[in-house]
Amino acid sequence: MEARRLFRLDNEVLAFRFTATMSDRAGAEPQERLSDPGRLELWLHAAGLGVPDVSPTELKDALTLREAIYRAGLAVAATQRPNPGDAAILNGAAAAGQPRPGLENGLAVWHLSKEAPVPDALGVLAADAIQILGGSDRSRIKACEGPGCAGLFLDTSRGTNRRWCSMNTCGNRVKKARLADK
């Protein structure tokens, strides 16, 4: 199965790309894309965090982390502080991992340990979330206004007036709906 057909991989922020593995969050039927360990393995590989295998327990840990990132992101988007429990989940995952950054062929890569590659990968995701949620750009974090979406994104537009996680998906849907109504 190809990752690009199963997952949205267009978000610039790795942690928010991870939260997008649950799609249509504000819709009537949210879609879980990480329905089994193999799918998490596929997503991690597509994110540059390839692991040899994912256990059911590691999938559960990943889903717990993903939802903590999402809830913390929504809080920051609403100019609130993340729940201390969610912050603890992020901090714990970041501390548990032992990934090492590297520069290979001019690109930044992550080296995961052979002993605990999935916790290392989750540590990368948690650290990325911590950096964006607590960093200088936190005021630019938004939730998509597209129907049913509510995906997180970093608004890098000049006027910070971006409304959709992606112009190619949610923005396009809204514009097509407006044309159909006319």
C-alpha positions in Angstrom: 0.0 0.0 0.0 1.3 3.5 -0.9 1.5 6.0 2.0 0.4 9.0 -0.2 -2.9 7.3 -1.1 -3.6 6.5 2.6 -2.3 9.5 4.4 -2.2 13.3 4.0 1.5 14.1 4.0 1.4 17.7 2.9 1.6 19.5 6.3 4.9 21.3 6.8 4.9 20.5 10.5 5.8 16.9 11.2 3.8 16.7 14.5 0.7 18.2 12.7 1.1 15.7 9.8 1.0 13.0 12.4 -2.3 14.4 13.9 -3.7 14.2 10.4 -3.7 10.4 10.6 -7.1 11.0 12.1 -9.0 12.8 9.3 -12.4 14.6 9.3 -12.1 15.2 13.0 -14.9 17.7 13.0 -17.1 15.7 10.7 -19.9 13.2 11.5 -17.5 10.2 11.1 -13.8 10.9 11.8 -11.6 8.5 9.9 -8.8 6.6 11.8 -6.0 6.0 9.3 -3.7 4.2 11.9 -6.0 1.2 12.3 -3.2 -1.3 12.8 0.5 -1.5 13.5 1.4 -1.9 9.9 -0.2 1.4 9.0 1.8 3.2 11.7 4.9 1.5 10.3 4.0 2.8 6.8 3.3 6.3 8.1 6.6 6.5 10.0 8.5 5.3 7.0 6.8 8.0 4.8 7.8 10.6 7.5 11.5 9.6 7.4 11.3 7.6 10.6 11.4 4.1 9.2 11.1 1.4 11.8 11.4 -2.4 11.2 8.2 -3.4 13.1 5.5 -1.9 15.3 3.8 -3.8 18.1 0.1 -3.3 19.2 1.3 -1.6 22.4 3.5 0.8 20.4 0.5 1.6 18.2 -1.5 2.4 21.4 1.3 4.6 22.6 1.5 6.4 19.3 -2.3 7.0 19.3 -2.1 8.4 22.8 0.7 10.7 21.8 -1.1 11.8 18.6 -4.2 12.8 20.5 -2.2 14.7 23.1 -0.5 16.6 20.4 -3.8 17.4 18.8 -5.5 18.5 22.0 -2.5 20.7 22.9 -2.5 22.1 19.4 -6.2 23.0 19.6 -5.5 24.7 23.0 -2.6 26.8 21.6 -4.7 27.7 18.5 -7.3 29.0 20.9 -4.6 31.0 22.8 -4.9 28.7 25.8 -2.3 26.6 27.6 -2.3 22.9 26.9 -3.7 20.6 29.5 -1.0 19.6 32.0 -1.8 15.9 31.3 -1.2 16.4 27.5 2.0 18.3 28.2 3.1 15.4 30.4 2.5 12.9 27.6 4.5 15.0 25.2 7.3 15.5 27.7 7.4 11.8 28.6 7.5 10.7 24.9 10.3 13.2 24.1 12.3 12.0 27.1 11.8 8.3 26.4 13.2 8.4 22.9 16.9 8.3 22.1 17.0 9.5 18.4 20.1 11.1 17.1 20.0 13.8 14.4 22.4 13.4 11.5 23.3 15.2 8.3 23.4 12.9 5.3 23.8 14.0 1.7 23.0 17.5 2.8 19.7 16.5 4.4 18.7 16.3 8.1 17.9 12.7 9.1 17.0 10.9 12.3 18.9 7.8 13.4 16.8 5.5 15.6 18.2 2.9 17.9 18.0 -0.8 17.1 16.8 -1.5 20.6 13.7 0.9 20.7 13.1 2.4 17.2 9.4 3.1 17.7 9.9 5.0 21.1 12.7 6.9 19.3 10.4 7.8 16.4 7.6 8.9 18.9 10.3 11.0 20.7 11.0 12.8 17.4 7.3 13.5 17.0 6.9 14.7 20.6 10.0 16.9 20.4 8.7 18.5 17.1 5.3 19.1 18.8 7.0 20.7 21.8 9.1 23.0 19.6 6.1 24.2 17.6 3.6 24.4 20.4 6.0 26.2 22.8 8.1 28.1 20.3 8.0 31.6 18.8 5.5 30.7 16.1 2.9 29.3 18.4 0.6 32.3 17.7 0.5 31.1 14.1 -1.0 27.7 15.0 -4.6 27.3 13.7 -7.3 24.7 13.2 -8.6 24.3 9.7 -12.0 25.9 9.0 -12.7 23.5 6.2 -16.0 21.5 6.6 -15.3 18.6 8.9 -11.6 19.0 8.9 -10.3 20.9 12.0 -6.7 19.8 11.1 -3.9 21.7 12.7 -1.5 23.9 10.6 1.0 26.6 10.9 -0.2 29.8 9.2 2.9 31.2 7.4 0.9 33.7 5.3 2.0 37.3 5.5 -1.2 38.5 7.1 -1.7 35.4 9.1 -5.2 35.1 7.6 -5.0 31.5 6.2 -8.1 29.5 7.0 -7.4 26.1 5.6 -4.9 23.4 6.3 -4.3 23.0 2.6 -5.6 25.1 -0.3 -5.4 21.9 -2.5 -7.9 20.0 -0.3 -10.0 22.0 2.2 -9.7 25.4 0.5 -10.5 23.9 -2.9 -13.6 22.1 -1.4 -14.9 25.4 0.1 -14.4 27.3 -3.1 -16.1 24.6 -5.2 -19.0 24.6 -2.8 -19.4 28.4 -3.1 -19.4 28.1 -6.9 -22.0 25.4 -6.8 -24.3 27.6 -4.6 -24.2 30.4 -7.1 
